[in-house]
Amino acid sequence: MFFIQHTNETLSFQEMASPEINSQEVLIEVRAAGINRADLLQRAGKYPPPQGASHILGLEVSGIIKAKGEAVANWQVGDKVMALLSGGGYAQQAKAHQNLLMPLPEGFSFEQGAALPEAFLTAYQALFLVGKACPQERVLIHAGASGVGTAAIQLAKVFDLEVVTTCSTAKMATCRNLGADLVIDYTNENFYQKIQTFYPSSKEAGIDLIIDCIGASYWTDNLKSLRLDGRLVLLAALSGVKIDNFNIATLLTKRLQILGTTLRNRSLSYQSDLIFQFWKNTKNLWAEGKLMPIIDSVFEWQQAEEAHKRMQANLNMGKIVLKVS
């Protein structure tokens, strides 16, 4: 099979043997692969794959099951599936544990399927498993037009949360169309000040839960924006990881919780439970059109370099997908 070999400088096609599957795994003929910022970090040497994982880029794919291990009970050769991977997606074939598969929803293209697992599972985990969001709470989602952001807005609205989000000017309409109640243009407005203006009374002011991938530059305003007993869930730190002169008094007086989470290095049992809960609670919503992966663009996998440059420049609204041939 062919796969995309990466260095920090280049992506190139190489050939290797098909992955060998164990009794619990399936071999997927990959039709599409989602692109994630983790792929860019791995290229730069800042996010190595977990021990034992494929060194090939790619954390999510969709395709058709080509072969299965003898202990695989609920999937058949020929099934159309979506898969969460720890690596190996930028290839013609990829292997996945049977518990990390989801059926491709009826009517979905393979490109839509590849845009779903990483973004929606990350968002679901951050909102509900880690962030403990409850109906009618108010959530602030930073980078609302990103892949995870567009998924988080939809999940929050469908499970009865009030949504505040930040994005750049050109992406505000996308966030509004997904149902965000307040969209803040971070290029022209300070989100803390905007929240205080929009919710002026002491009873209404503040945020219950913040989902943040920005990190250091948002730290102070995030804590100021949280209500009593608020939670901040950190997914990444695009603006940096070091915070100077931090006073912990705010944490104590507001009883705040600061939570960090990733998905790729979680255990198989954790990822399996996450997928089980997610699919149980959302499987009917795809057919009803209440949830939908937002695709920014689809590139032929020969254009992977251009796709990475688009993400690096923060031009995407939703997911960037590679069509694998």
Protein Blocks (a to p, Z undefined) as FASTA:
>chain_A
ZZddddfkbccddddddddddfkbccdddfbdcddfklmmmmnopaccdehiafbgcjbd
cdddfbdcfklmkbcehiacddddfbhjlcfbdcddfklcccddehiafklmmmmmmmmm
mmmmmmmmmnopaehiacddehklbmklmmmmmmmmmnopacdddddfklmmmmmmnopa
bdcdfklpcfklmmmmmmmbfklgocfbdcdfkbmmlmmmmmmmpcehiacddfbdfkoj
bdghiafklmmmnopacddddfklpcfklmmmmmmmmmmmmmmmmmnopaccddfbdcdf
klmmmmmmmmmnopagcjdddddZZ
